[in-house]
Amino acid sequence: MADLIGGTDAAEPRSALYRAAAAADAETVARLLQAGAAADGAAGDPARPLWAVAATAASESAKIAVARALLDAGAFLHTDSAGETPLHAAARTGPLGFVAFLIARGALEWIRDRDGRTPAEAARGGGASDKDAIAELLQRPVIRDPVFRQAVGAIHAGDAATLARLLDEHPRLLTERILEPECYRQANRSQYFRDPMLFWFTADNPDLVVPMPPGMVDCVRVMTARGVAQADLDYTLGLAVTSGPAHAAGLLGPLMQALLEAGAKATEDVVFGALGHGLTEPIRILLAAGHPLTAPIAAALGDLERLEQLLAASPRTDRQAAFGLAVINRQLEAARLALEAGADVDGFLPIHVHSTALHQAANYDDVPMLELLVAHGARDDIQDTLFRGTALGWARHENKPAAQAYLERLAEARKGA
């Protein structure tokens, strides 16, 4: 399998580090790293050494020892240079403990390979002896409590009557949370649906059931009538505003209304979460319900007259947020106003915090925005903090032809300058 991923050939040259990793030879890997070998291998390698050890059929302890040495030396965990990430390879080959180790070190279980498969799907199609356990670990949220699973099933069916019965029989369902496997809590990364409360499932975000059933709003009311903590009301509102199934089913308005009537408050994170995904409908609903118009909201909505007034009285953080949300929502003039008000063109964004405005403009194939940013001094050599890609790298990876052509011309011009 290792020689088939990405069209590689067994005759291709491999660095000594790649060969040692593929053999799960921790002693040699440590020696080569200490001697100065690059943790991500050499240009002639068919993939990264971390992928090589993940793909090999060695013992759990040997694979962990090699992977730990590589990661401690700076190996990149999220690369898909082999056509899949190291976590995909680990999911196929196992064992479970090695998969859990990669997750604890920050591997992303939601990334898809070049064929569109998640690591959980790779596990189910793999040859590991414990593949069922690996697939369960990777198919989040991991719910092992049978009563909690029943209640989630009722929510997913929009069956408010069954949900009410379960809540009355098991009041703990309103206050207990599901604790997922420890490796997810060890991971030093953002996980927006980790260790979920039952109430969170009413937002259907992540989209665990499609289409969203009409009875979902009734499920919200059944639960709020029995008492839901303020923090969970607010958090679920944030999930609801970015819920794809709620938007698709035409239930966003009724769902938000039920949450707002129960006392949910729209925090800044809720607003940024919606506008950071280009979703203006939920924000208009919040504004109609009395939420104040701020500079970031005005920028995202393209309300230029109000934006100019608000920027003049806004703190620096709001000006920066207004700039980022203008770029994401493709509001060119709003982005220009925010830059003229002092926003940092190269600052990392308030949402999608691993990226800059140039990354996001490239992702949207938005050449006019790229031109504005470059005219204000945007650097094209900044890497995002998650995938280590420049804006040009993003354009190439996401197949954004107009942005790619523009950024390639820019790179050539700067090279010749």
N, C-alpha and C positions, 0 to 999 in steps of 0.2 A: 504493500500500500504506500509506503514512504516514497518509492520511486515513481509512483503514478500521480501523486498529487501535484498539480500545477505543471504537468508535462515534463517532469524531471527525468533524468536518465542515470542509471547506475554507474555509467562510465564518466559522468561529469566529475570534475575535480572537487574535492571536499577538504576543508581545513582540518587540521589535527583536532581542533576543538569540536567541530561537528562530528567527526568520527568517534571521539571519546564520549560525547553526549549520546550519540545513537547507540553506543555500547553500554550506556549507563555506568560508565567508569568514573566514579566520583573523584578518586585519587588523581587521575590524569587530568580531569577537568580543573580541579583546584590548582594543580601545578601549572597548567597552561595559562590560567587566569592570572596567577601570581607572576608569571613571566611576561605578562603584558598582552595576552591574546584578547581581542575585542569580544565582549560577552555576546554580541549578536553575530559573531562569525565573520566569514570572509565573503567577498563578492562571488566567488565560484561555488559557494554552497547552494544546494537546491532549496534550502529553507534555513530558518534560524536554528541554532543549536537547541534552544528551549523547545521548539516544536519537535526536534529529532528525539529528545528524551521522552517527550510526552507520547510520541507515536510508537515507541519501542515496547516490547513485551518483556519488561523486567520486573523485579520485585518492587513493592511499594517503597521500601526503605531506600533502595538504590536510586529510584527515580526522584524521590524527594530530596535526597542528598545532592544530586546533580542540579536539579531545578533550583534549590535554595542557593547553591553557589553561583549559578548564573544570574539569578535575580538580585542577589546581594551585590553582584558586580555590575548591575545596571541593565541586564537584559530586558528587552521590551516585551511585555506580556501580551499585548493586544494585536501583534502583527498577524496579517493574513497572507504573508508572502508565499505560503505553501498552498494557498487556496482555501485555507481554514485557519483558525486560531489554535494555539496550543491547547486550549480547553476543549475544542472539538476533538483533537487527536487523543487527549486524555480520556474523554468521554467514550470514545470508540474502543480504547484498549484497556482502560482501567489502570489499577484497581480503584475502588471507591475512595480510599484514604488519600490517594494522590490527587484525585479530582477535588476533594475537600481542601487539600493543601493549596492548590492553585486559586480556588475561590477565596480562601482566607488571605491570600496575597494580592487579591484584587481582580482576578479574572472575571470577565463580564459574561454572565450566563445568557444574556439576551442577544448578543451579537450573532449575526447569521454568516455562514460561509458563502462562497461565491456561487453555490448552487441554491442558496436561500434556506439552508437548514440551520436550526438552532443546535447548540450542544446537546440538548435533551433528545432531539431527533437523531443526532449522530450516535448517541448512546444506544437508542433502541435498535438502530441498524448495525451496531458494532458487534464485536466478538468477545467482549469482556464477560467473564463468568458471573460477575455481579452487575450486569448491565441494567437489570430492573431497578436495583437500589440506586445506581448512578442516575438513571432517568428520573427517578422520584426526587432525588436531591436537586436536579437541575430544573424540574418543572415547578416553577414557583407560582403562587405561594405553596409551601410545603405544609399540608394540613393532615395531621395524624390523629386528631381527636375526632372520633366518629360522630359525636353529637354536633360539634361545630361544623363538620362537613355536611351533616344533614341540613343545618340552618343555612349554610351557604347555598346548598342545592335549592332550598325553598326560595331564597332571594333570586337566584338565577332563573327560576321558573316564574318569578313574579307572583308567587303563591303566598299572599299575605296571611291567609287563614292558617296554613301550616306553620308559617313563621311565628304567628302569634301563639299557637299552641306550644311550640318548642320553647319560646321565651318564657311562657308561664310555667312550664314544667322545669325549665333549667334557667332560672334568673341570672346565673353566672355568665350566660352568653352575652349579656349586655355590658359586662365590666371586665371580663377576662380577654386576654389577647393570645393569639397563637404564637408560640415561640418556635421559630424556624431553627434549622440546624445551626450549631454554634459557629461553623465556618463563616456564615453570613454576618454574624456580629463581630467576628474578628477582622473582617475586611474593612480597610480604611477607605471607604468610598461611599458616595451618596446612594441610598437605596430607598426610593420613595414609598414602597409598599412592603417594607420589611416588618415582620412580626405583627400582622394586621389585627385590628379590632374587627368584630363582625360588622359593625355599622359601615365601615369603609367600603364593603362590597356593594353597597347600594348605588355607588357611583359608577360601577362597572369600568373602572380604570385602575389597573390594566384591563384591557377588554377580554374578559374571561368568558363572556357569553354574548354572542351576536346572532340575531339582533337583540337589543335590550327589550325585555318584555314590558308591555304596558303597565303591568301590575307593580313595577318597580317603585313608582311614586307611593303606592299604597303600603309597600314594605317600609319605606321611609317613615310614613306616618304611624305605622304600627310600632316601630321602634321608638320614635320620639315621644309617643304617648306614654311609654313606659320609662322614659328617662334616659337621655344620652348626654354624656359629659360635654361641656362646652368645647374642650379641645378637639373632641371627635366630630362635633358639628362643624367646627371651622375647617378641620382637615378634610372632611368629606366634601365640603363646598369647594375646596381647592381641587379635589379629584374630579368633581362633577363638571367644573368649567372646562376641563381639558378632556372630557370623556368622549371619545369618538363614537361609541354606540349611542350615547345620549343625544348627540348632535344628529346622527344618522336617523334615529328613530323619531325625531321631532319632540323629544321629551326633555330637552335641556331646560326650557322655560318652566314647565311644571315641577321638575326636579329641584331646580334652584329655588322656586317659590316655596316649596315644602320645607326646604332647609332654612331659608330666611325666616319663614314664619315660626320655625322652631327655635330661632335665636342665633343661627349661624352668622358669623361676622366675616367679612371679606378682608383678610389681612393683605399686606403688601405682597406677600408670597403668592396669594391667590391671584391677585391682579397681574403680577409679573408672569405667573405660570400660564395664564390664558394668552396674554399679549405676546409672550415669548414663543408661542406656537402659532401666532398669526390669527388668534381667535378673538374677534371683536364683539361678536354677538353677546357672550356672557357679560362683557364689560358694559355694554349698552343696557343690559338688564339691571346690572348693579347701579348704574347711574340713574336709571329711572326709579330705582328704589331708594335713592337718596345718597348714594356713595359720592364723595367729593371728587371733582375733576382735578387731577394733578398734572404736572408737566409731563411725566412719563405717559399717562393716559392720553393727553392731548396730542403728544407726538405720534403715538401709535395710531391714533384715529385720523391724523392729518388735519387737526383743528388748528390751523396756523395762527389765526388771530389770537385765540386764547393762549396758545403755546408761547407766543412772544411775550405776553404779559406774565405768564406763570414762570418762564425761565428767568425773567428779571428778578423775581422774588424767591427763587428756589436755591436751596443749598447745592453745593457741588455734586453730592451724591445723586440728587434728583436730575441735575443736568446730564450727568453721565448715563443714568438710567434712561432718560428721555432719548438720548442719542442712540443707545443700543436698541431700544424698542422701535425707534424710527427706522433703523436699518433693517431689522427683522421683518417689519411690516411694510417695507419697501416704500417708505414715505420720504422721498428724496429731499424735498424742501424742508421738511421737519428736521431731517438729519443735518442739513446745512445750518439751520437756525441754532441747533444744539451745539454744533462745532463753533459757530461764531460766538456762542455764549460761554465758550471755554471748555467744552468736553474734550477729553483725551482721545484722539483718533485711534491710538494703539492700545487703549485700555481694555482689559478683559471684561466681558459683558456681565450684566446683573443676572441674566438667565442664560443657560448654555455657557456657564462660567469658564469652561475650558477653552473658549474661543474668543477671537477678536471680531470687530466689525468686518474686517476684510475677509475673514473666513466665512462669515454668514452671507455677505454679498456674493462671494464665489458660489456658495451652496445654492443660492437662489438664481444663479446665472444672470445677475443684475449688473450689467456693464456700466450703465449710468451711475449707479451707486459706487462701483469700484473706481470710476473716474473721479468722483467727488472725493472719495477717501484718499486716493493717491495725490490729488491736488492739494489736500491738506496735510500731506507728509506721511501717509500711512506706510509702514514698512511691510515689505512682502516676504521677509525672511523669518518672521515670528512663527514659531511652531505652537500648535494647540497643546494643551497639557494632558490630553487623554490619549490621542492617537499619534502625537508627535508629527503632525502634518502641517505644512505651510498652506496658505490659501490656494496656491497652485496645485499642491498635492490633493487638496479637497476637490478642486474642480476636476482633476483627472480621475480621482477615485469614484466620484459621483456622476461622472460623464456629463459635465456642464460645458458644452463646446464653446459658447461665446465667452464665458469667463476664462476658460482655459486659454483660448487664443489671445485674449487681452493680456492675461498675466504672463504668458510666454513672451509676447512682444515686449512687455515691461521688463522682464528679466533679461532679455537680450539687449535692450537699450541700456540698462544699467551696467551690464557686463562690458559693453563697448565704450561706456563713458569714461 
